[in-house]
Amino acid sequence: MDIKRQKFIAILTGFISISICIVYLLLITVFDFRDYINDHLSNIT
């Protein structure tokens, strides 16, 4: 296996891992914020 290919695979794997983490954190933030909005709206009425 070529060193350049190994380096490319390592960088690609790291990029995919970081991307999955960012998407996961964004989804948690959106759903948590939605829950906060629903609680706030239900307390108004």
C-alpha positions, -999 to +999 in steps of 0.1 A: +000+000+000+013+034-009+020+059+019+000+086+001-030+063-001-028+055+036-026+092+044-056+100+022-076+072+039-067+084+074-077+120+065-109+109+049-118+087+079-111+116+103-132+140+082-161+115+081-158+110+119-158+148+126-187+153+102-208+127+120-201+143+153-211+177+141-243+164+126-251+145+158-245+176+179-267+198+156-295+173+157-294+171+195-294+209+197-324+212+173-344+186+192-335+200+226-345+235+215-378+222+201-385+206+234-378+239+252-401+258+228-429+232+233-426+235+271-426+273+269-457+274+247-476+249+269-468+271+300-482+302+283-517+288+279 
